[in-house]
Amino acid sequence: MGEANQPSGPDLKAGIPEADLADGAMLVGHADENAVLLARRGAELFAIGATCTHYGGPLGEGLMVADTVRCPWHHACFSLRTGEAVAAPALTATPCWRVERRDGRVFVREKGEASERRLWTKPRPSLGPPGRMVIIGGGAAGYAAAEMLRREGYGGEVAIISADDAPPYDRPNLSKDYLAGTAPEEWIPLRPAAFYAENGIELSLGTTVTAIDVAGHRVTLGDGRRVDFTKLLIATGAEPIRLQAPGAELPQVRTLRSLADCRAIIARLKAGGRAVIVGASFIGLEAAAALRQRAVEVHVVAPEARPMERALGPALGDFLRSLHEANGVVFHLGHTLAAIDEQRVQLDDGSRIDADLVLAGIGVRPRLDLAEKAGLAIDRGVLVNEYLETSAADVFAAGDIARWPDPYSGERLRIEHWVVAERQGQTAARNMLGRRERYAAAPFFWTQQYDVSVDYVGHAAAWDHVEQHGDISARDVALRFRKARRTLAVATIFRGRESLEAELAMERGRSP
């Protein structure tokens, strides 16, 4: 993670010839002990930190778009002018330096003010009279919205009401490095505990909302208290689908959705133990890879003929199966779970597998009950417009529950991706402040399995054919999922810039 921030390239304090940096070009060098990205856009020169503040991706290998740069790893976006994290998954600014021209050379000078600061020190009068913004849900969308409200200068009350017992955390890591034991727990919270009080965000944990009074602009909590709101964001997320087989209530049967879930799995399994994962979903396969890193024996049971074929097609499905088998995972494809007892599982063909843990990875369902009881328009999700407004005035929805009009596909989508939820939370927050900003980001997710990362931009529920460019076995490939001669989605392995270019094309309404 730290390697991308090691000083390399030219000493930018000593300067470089201005002619060495063409219009639209980026160059990574260093200033003192800091890796610095120097970029040129027309006559303007910019210098910011060369490392993405999300997971440490190399911004110099990313894509410059106007006066921003996008990270090739997970598509975070930073302002070249200020270093601000413009779009998730990065939430923290990267440093910024002053650039000077002299005698045909370019020099990086002093560093700008520290990016870590209280977010709401300068509320803007233009935002209108103070009120109370209430956010139901402490996941990706809920946290991103609260943080953006303060970043935009909102000076009224901000409250997050979360049923989770833990402050907002990095959920994607739960099935990846944290479960594998390669990421310490201090990496998991999105912000330190003190962040919320310092920025005037009231965080209520372990608290449920039982009702929303749309007309009265208030919510009722599980303990009977009522909380008034000026604007409301519903970001209740999704819940894992439970197994229905006999024995599914036994203590070794788990799901993986929350930090508490992940801790319980880690506590139950030791090296040499055996886990049966039901479902070859993203969560299931990521968990399989993580548990193999803990020297746990892993069996995957799923009804399909190859893993992830429905989402990623047959070629990537076969590749992922071979990748897991090379790492010791045993697949039982074309089978379902029939029963569970204290020591083993039984499959539909009568075969049995010993199991210290049974992990269900068979999907999630959106938590819609609260919105439905409030009378909001529902159709396989909470219906929102391009501003993420629901059918009720002053009520917004974002994340796993929101079904929004996607401008590229022309369809309504509801997608359970972390980055989508974060970006929707950020857009919803700005619109709660009256910005009228359309949500038009192309859906993006990534899955990390062993040393392979698959990036996916767009959404293809079905396709006519898949165009393959490159070699999957060499881990250098782009797959375009096409229908009616239009690319609906692009999956790539180790082609970060190509993934970014596909994302940009979709944002601009062009088929990649």
N, C-alpha and C positions, 0 to 999 in steps of 0.2 A: 504493500500500500504506500509506503514511503518512497519507493524507488523513483516514482514519477516526479517527486519534488526535489531530487538531488540535483545540485548545480551541474549544468552541462552546457555545451555550446559556447558562443562568444560571451565575453565579459561586456555586458551592455552598459555598464557605467563607464567603461573605457571608450565605448562608442563603436558604431559600425558605419560604413559608407551608406548614405541614404539610397544610393543607386542599387544597393544589394537587396532592398525590400521593395518589391514591385507592388502596384496597386492590387489589393485583394489578397496579398500574401501574408503569411504568419511565420514567425521565426521564434524558436525557443532558445533563450540564452539564460544568463544569470546576472543578478545584481547582488553583490556580497554573497550570502549563502542561500539566496532565494532563487528558485527557478521562475523565470519570467517569460511570459508570452508577449512578444512585440508584434503588433498587427498594423496594417495600413489599409485605409479605406479612402480612396481619392487622395486629397491633400492632408487628411487627418491621420495622426499616429496615436496608437494606444498601447499601454503596457499594463497587464494584469497578471495575477498568479497563473502559472502554467498548469496547475493541478485542480481538477474538479473537486469541490468540497463534499461531494456525495460519497464516492468510494475511491477517490484518488485517480480518476481517469486522466489521460494525457490530452489536454485541450489543444495542443499543437497538432494533433492528428485528427482534430474535429473539423467542423464546417463553419465558415464565417458566413453569416447571413445579415446583411446591412451592418449595423454597428453592434452585433452580438456574435458570440461563438457558442456552438453546441458541442457537447461532449460525445465522443464516439462510443463510450461504453453504455450509458443509460439515458442519453439524450437530454441531460440537463442543459440549460441555456443561461449564459452570463452576458451582462452588458460589458462591452469593451470600454465604455466611457467611465463606468463607476465600479465595475466588479460585482455589481448586484446579481444575485441569483434570480434571474427573470422568470424561469419556469422550472418546475419540479422535474426530477426528484431532488436536486440540490436545493437546500433551504438556507444555506449560509453563504454570504458574499465571499469572493476571493479578493486578495489585496490588490491595490491599484497604485501605480507609480506615475509621477510626472515625467513627460517626455520633452526633450529639448532638441532643437535643430541648431547646428552651428557649423559653418565652414564646410558644408556638404556632408556632414556626419550627423548621426542620430545618437543621442545619449539618454539613458534612463537615469533619472535623478532621484529625488527623495520619495519615500513611500507615503501614500495618503493616510488619512485617519483610519484607525483600526475598524475592521468590519464588525467586530463584536460590540454591540452597544444596545442600550434599551431601545425598543422599537417605537415607543410612543411618546418620546420626549417633546415632540413638536406637532401637536395636533393641529390640523388645518381648519381654519374657520369656514372654508368653503364646503366642508362636509356637513354643514347644518347643525342644528341643536343636538346636544348629546342625547342618546337614548340607550337602549339595552339590546345588544345583539346576542341571541341565544342560539347555541349550536347543540343539537342532540346527536351525540356520537363522538368518541375520542379516537377515531381511527385516522386514516390518511386524509380524507376529505375534511373532517372536523378540525383536526389540528391545522392543516394548511390554511383553512379559512380564518381561524382565529389569529394565526401569525400574520396573515396578509392584512387583516383589518388593522392591526397595529402598525404594520409596515407602511400602510397607506395613510397613516396619521389619524385614524379614528380615535377620538378622545372619550367616547362614552363607555358604558359597561360592556364587557365581553365575558360570556359564560359558556363553558363547555360542560355538558352533562353527559357523563360516560358511565355505562354499566360495567365497564372493565375496572378491575381493582388496581391496575397499573397505569401510570401516566402514558401518554402517547408514545409508541415505540415503533421500531423499524420491523414491520411484520414480515417483509420478504426474507429477512435474515433468519427467521425462525425455522424455515425448512432448508436453509442453506448452511452458512458458516456457523451459526450459533448451535444448531442441532449437531453439526459435525464436530463441535468442540474446538474449532479454530478461531472463533470470535468470542472475546470475553463479554460478560454481561454488561459491562460499562459502555459497550458500543451500541447497545440495543435501544435505550431511550433516545427519542428524537431531540430532546433538550434536557439539560440538567434540571433537577427538581426546582431550583430557585428561579428558573426562567419565568415561570407563570406568575409568581408574585411580583417579580421585578417589572413585568410588562403588563400588570393589571389584568391578567386573565384568570378569572375565577374557575378553578378546575374542581368539579365535583365527581369523585370516583365512587364506584360501587353504587351508583344512583340510577334508578330507572325512571323513565317518563311513562305514565300510564294513559295520558290523554292530552290532546291538543285542542284548545278552544280557538278555532280560527277567527271567528268573529270578535271574540273578546281579547284576542292577542295575549293569550296566556297558556302555559302548560302546567299540568298537574303531575307531581312527582309521586313515587311509590309510597312515600311516608305521608302523603296528603298535602304537602306544601304546594303552593301555587307560585309560579314565576311568570311575571309579565314580560313581554318582548315587544320591541319596536319592529324588528325583522327576525325571522326564524329560518335556520338552515337545518333540514332533516338529513342526517348522514348516518343512519343506523346500520349500514353495512349489510353483511350476509352472515348466515350461520351454517355450519357444516351439516350435511345430510347424514343422518345416523343409520347404522346398519339395522336391518329388520330380522336378521336370522336368529333362531333360538340361541340364547347365550349372549346376545349382544349387550346385555346389561352387566356382564361380568367386569370386574375392576381392571383387567388387563386390556380391555377394549377401549381404544382412545381415538379421538380426532385431533387434528393439529390446526388450530385457528388462533389461539391466544398464547401469550407468554406463559400463562399458568399451564396450558396444555403442554407446551414444549418442556417446561421444567419437569412436569410429571413423567413425560416420556424418558427424558434423560435420567431421572432418578430410578426408573424401573429397569432400564437396560444397562447391562455391563458387557464388556468385551467378551465374546464367546456366546452371548445370548442369541436368541433367534426371534426375528420379527416377521410377521406376515402382514404385508400391506395389501389391502383390498382396494383395487382401482389403480389403473395406470395413468392417472391424471398428472398434471404438472406437480401438484403438491406430493402425490404419491411417489413419483420418480425422483423428485428432489430429495424427499425424505429417504428414499432408498440409497441414493448416492451419499447422503450425509451419514447415515447409519453404517454404511460400509467403511467409512473413514474411522468409525469407532470400533471396527473389527466385529460388528454384529452380523450374524448370518441373516440374509434377507431373501424372502420369497415374495413375489408379486403375483396376485391372483386378479384376473380381469377377464371379462367376457369377450372382448374384441380379439381380432386375429393378430394385431400388432399395436404396440403402444402409440398413443397420440396421433393415430392416422386421421381421425376426424378433424383435428385442428391443423396438423402439419403435413398431412399427406403420407403416402406409403414409403417414399424414399427416406424421409427424415425419421419416420416411425421405425423402419428397419435399422437405420443407423443408431438410433437411441437404444434399441434392444441390444444390438451388438456391443455398444459401448458399456451398457450395464452388465451384460454377460461376461465381457472381458474383465470386469471388476468383481465378478463372483456372485452377481444377483441371479437367482433362479426364477424363471417365469413359468406361470401356469396359465397360459392364455387360452381363451375359449372356454373358460370355466367360471362358475360362480360359487359363492360361499353358501353352504347348506346349514351348518351348525357350528357352534363354538362351545367347548367345555373348558375346564380350568387349565388344561395342559396343551390342547391342540385345537385345530380347526378341521372341519370335514368339508370337502368339496362336493359339487353336484354329482361327480362320478364315483363317490364313495371313498376316494383317497383321503388320507389324513396327513397333516403337517403339524409337527410340534411347534408351539408358539409361546414365548414368554410375553409377547406383546402382539396385539392385533390392532393395526392402524387403519382406520377408514379414510380413504381418499377418493370418495365417490361424488364429489361436487359439493356445492353450497346452494342455498336458496336465499333470496333477498328478504330482509326483515321489513315487510310491508304492512303489518297489522296496524301499527300506530297511524300511518298515513291513511290507510283505508278507513279506520274508525273515525278519522277527522273529516272524512268526506272528500278527500282529494281524488282527482282523476287517476285511475289505476288501469294499466293494461300491460301485464307482464313486467311491471315496474311502475314507479311513480312517473307519470307523464310530465315532462318539463318542456319549455320552449327553448329557443336558442340562447336565451339568457339564464337558463336553469331555473326559471320561475315555474312554480306549480300552478294548478288551477285556482289557487287561493291567493289573494293579494298579500304581499309581504312575506310569503312563505316560499322558500327555495328548497331544492333537493340536489344532492350530489353524491357521487360514489356508486357503490354497488347497487343501490336501489333506483338510481335515476335512469330513465329511458328518454334519450334526447334525440333530436333530429340531426343526423350526421350529414354535413354538407357534401362530403366527397362521395359517399355511397348513395346518398339520397334516401336512405332508410333511417328508421328509428333504431337506435342501438342501446343495449344495456350491457355493459362489459365490466367484468370483475377484475380489473387490473389496478395495481397500486398507483402507477404513474397517472392513469386516467383519473382516479379518485383524487389524488393530490392536485392535479391541474384543474379539475372541476371545483374543488374547494377554493382554490385561489381565484378563479373566475367568479364563483358565486359571491365571494367576499367583496370583490370590487363592484359587483352589481347590487349588493345590499347597500352599497354606498352611492348608488345611482349612476354608475359608470356606463351602463348599457353596452357591455362588451359581449359580443357573440362568442360562444364556446365553439371553436372550429378546429381544435387540435386533432391530429390524426392519432388514433389509438396506438399505444406502444406497450409492449411488455418484453421482458427477458426471462429466460430460465437458465440457471447455472447448474450443471450436472457434471461432477468431477472437474476436469480442467476444460470443459467445453461450455461455451455460452451461446445460446441461440437467441437472436433478437428478432422481433416480429412487429411489423408496422402495418396498420390497416386492420381490416376485418373481412374474412371470407368465410361465410357460413356454408357456401357451396361454390364449386368452380367447375369450369369445363375441362381445363387442363392445367398442368403445372410446368412452367418453363424452368429448366435447371441451367445455371451458368456456374461452371466450376466443378470441383470434385468434392463430394461429401466425405469420402474416406480420407481425403487429405485435409479435412476440416477447413476448407476454403471454398465457400459456395454461397450463391444467392438463388432462392427459389421464388418465382413469381406466380401467384395464384390468380389465374385469369378466367374471366367469364365475359362472353360477348366481346372479345378482343380488348378488354379493359382489365388492368391489373387491380385487383381488390386488396391484395396484401402481399408483403414481401418478407420472407424469412431468410436470415443470413447467419452464417457462422464465420466469425473473425473477419467480417467485412463491415466494420463500424461506419466508415464514411459512406459506403453505398446505402446502408440502412438510413443514415441521416438524409441523404439525397432523396430517397424514396419518401421519407416523411415530409420533406419540404415540398416535393412535387404534389403530394396529396393535399397539403395545406393550400396550395395554389390552384387546386382543381384539375391538375394534370395527372394522367396515368403514368406511373414510373416506368 
